[in-house]
Amino acid sequence: MPEFRRDGATLHYRDEGDGRPVVFVHGVGSTLAGWDPVLPYLPAGRHIRIDLRGHGKSERAPGPYSLEMLAGDVVGLFDHLGLDRAALFGFSLGGLVAQHVAIHHPDRLSGLALISTVAGRDAGERQRVEERLAILERDGPLTHLANATERWFTPEFLKQNPDVVAARRAIAMLNDPACYMAAYRVLARSDLAADLHRIATPTLVMTGEDDVGSTARMARLMHDEIKGSRLVILPRLRHSILLEAPDTVARHLGELLQDIK
């Protein structure tokens, strides 16, 4: 099993294919397999995915975590594999990690995709995420994960794909509660909006129109702050666009890769 050691944790990754490298980072409570639906639609290349610390087959390392720590894990993977530069695609928490890498290690990136992620929460959004965090701390994160599918998927997808939704919920329920909370606190309390103007990497910003956590307003803010970035708002979709619309997501990612050849 491919793995490397960094900052007190053994981290698992998968390195497949040949050619130009692309590194993929998943969201809270997911694993590197969260990208499985998208990969078949992408152009051929070297696809490298990491299980964030505390997730998937990576070590259940105790918290607290920080955004700097998680971004350092990704840069550590670059170093472990001898990657001078690669495209970096991040979803949700992975998109926040990708922002940090782009701001602090711009020379390592050839392209950047910020998918269903966060920046510039307003006062109401900060209050809501803190309230959700308090509920998770009180009731336990697995209770939240078991009932989060309406935030993730459109009603039509929920109705038409019960087996897919059940499988996604089952994966989420395998999470270690303490590791999940350590990662969720990073997502809830990190915000890099003030530094986004420093990003010069060719960037795609994408989210679902009806994503209540990674909102279209936040995506527009990221687009406005990152000079030359491309903005895609997917109509009617909610958070789990990698699973509900993998072909559409991959088409836009492929266009970014084409532009940075």
Secondary structure, DSSP 8 states (H G I E B T S, - for coil): --EEEETTEEEEEEEESSSSEEEEE--TT--GGGGTTTGGGS-SSEEEEE--TTSTTS----S---HHHHHHHHHHHHHHHT-S-EEEEEETHHHHHHHHHHHH-GGGEEEEEEES------HHHHHHHHHHHHHHHHH-HHHHHHT-HHHHS-HHHHHH-HHHHHHHHHHHHTS-HHHHHHHHHHHHH---GGGGGG--S-EEEEEETT-SSS-HHHHHHHHHHSTT-EEEEETT--S-HHHHSHHHHHHHHHHHHHHT-
